[in-house]
């Protein structure tokens, strides 16, 4: 055949393929989520997230050292709060000696260079399992925002590098920025869950933290998955309010959103490959239905290709071990 273009030439071997690859993925791109529990010497596997664990603080030390050794230098902390400490206002979330605040100090003590990010939301602390204060059937916005700002300050005071509000209340980034700045914490950054969808892919995470909503769902605050322009509206507003990094969540089923956001903003874009995305690959691999490593790399690379500068993923360690 006479062909003046033969595109297969650029796929002929791995050296050429690597030379022309448009997307790269390194350990620098990752944030590692960590689940933390009270107690000592505890490392519990999360049943719906095989190979992923909740750690008590003492055991976190080895984990942090291992992450460092693997080239993973930033973590996003989530805590599992005992039922006895849950209420409607999330009072425990403000406790300077609470598990989150202790965890931040503990990690910063072990490794001051580790970038520590904290989840800011009421659901792990809420007797209703909602991300806001509940009144009747309603999740109240403004009162919740005040609490979120106060929580963020305690995280900043504990030494967090970034706070990560994951609640989707209106105006919380602005309130958090003002609260931090007002107390002199101008160096504490905000990674905002800007376009967070009401998603069934969070199921395993809610098992991990025992944080499933007690009534209803999260659709009055998290976004409707039929919408895309709304993601831009939310993200641009968060940037205006002071977000340093914006995030799309989930990732795999929202690659179009990641791309649209990336093309519309000048701040770094993160994407969260959530618990359900992890669980699906793990479950299929456990059944021998697909190859875990290649499915993992493909899913992560697709998120990068879509435009994510940063990926939060439960596969971060597995990825780092491969490279
Ligand atoms: C709650 C929160 C959730 C996740 C992160 N923060 C769950 C939810 O919104 O119900 C999900 C993360 C995951 O599924 O991996 N503030």
Boltz pocket constraint, residues with backbone or C-beta under 6 A from the ligand:
constraints:
  - pocket:
      binder: B
      contacts: [[A, 119], [A, 120], [A, 121], [A, 122], [A, 123], [A, 131], [A, 166], [A, 167], [A, 201], [A, 202], [A, 203], [A, 204], [A, 205], [A, 206], [A, 211], [A, 218], [A, 273], [A, 274], [A, 275], [A, 276]]
      max_distance: 6.0
